[in-house]
Amino acid sequence: MTVSFRKEPNPNPASKEQLEEIFANPGFGNFFSDHMVTIDWKGTYEDGGEWKNARVHAYGPLTLDPAAAVFHYGQEIFEGIKAYRHSDGSVWTFRIEENAKRLNRSAERLALPQLPEETFIEAVKELVSIDEHWVPSGEGEAYYIRPFMIATEAYLGVRPSHEVSFMVIGSPVGNYFGTPKPVDIWLSENYARAGVGGTGAAKCGGNYAASMIAQLEGEKHGCQQVIFKDPNREEAIEELGGMNVFFVYGKENKIVTPELTGTILEGVTRKSILQLAEDRGMSVEERAITLTQWREGVATGDITEVFACGTAAVIQPIGKLKSAEFEIPNAAGDGENGEVTMAIRDELVGIQTGAVEDRHGWLTKL
Ligand code: COI
């Protein structure tokens, strides 16, 4: 499908001074660029419907009927992508086609329409091209792109919406966790994130909403993040509230991450790390890893580092794992970032920012 985007430029874009102020301390997800993209869809899930009315317009509040299905039944999915400014001033995204594909896998699970991959990529390009000056260039900074799809039909019956909108917004961001240093994480024993046959593998708002009460519980215990177990496999570790998890077995030169069981999000960063670890000659295992294996692996010194990953955080060293009953110390040593963690992080960020050769062809110039 070739879509042409109607251009309705923002009559009140941010001033140079406002932009400078934002760039001085962007944080994560606090500020949004002048424009957004919207494409509307009408039809039924079965007939495929039709995408139309593609436009690039001023960023601003939406007008939606209070009965819109997204407000009631959570029929919604999203993606996260970053655009990076390279030292020559050009702007690049990382593995954008993976996000286009994953959006459609999520759409299928949430009975939302398929969006042609080229339209997804085109929409992102349109936004980045009109708001290019919003892409920061500081260390650890990027333009975080948030495509999402919502059910807009005003109808309270429980069935897939016959009206949907796909939108893309963007935000200049710094590192999700600031300067990389280990974050302590809380083991969620009272709450699960996903179940067999549920939406765990889809990137839908409901999964993140379900993680928040557990996140608050963790914060009460001094943790910044929460990790979930797979409720169907007793002690198997699943993922964090919004990130996948990796274990480094230093002596064996091995990296392990929970396999994709259908309850785990297929992270693009996760997939990239598996490739980079293989490239470094590490052995790579996607398999169940239990809490006992984690505890014993750290105690024996077999597990030497644990880290989390996602588009927003890239790679984040994990410190202690805390629960109501026990604590597992930081595998890399108290307060330490793991060496392998940081080496893979540097390589990945290097590729994304153009400092390291893109040998897998992961970058797309915008
Ligand atoms: C991302 O990493 O892009 C996410 O969607 C996770 C969220 C915690 C920001």
Residues whose N, C-alpha, C, O or C-beta is under 5 A from the ligand:
A	BS01	COI	G80 G242 G310 T311 A312 A313
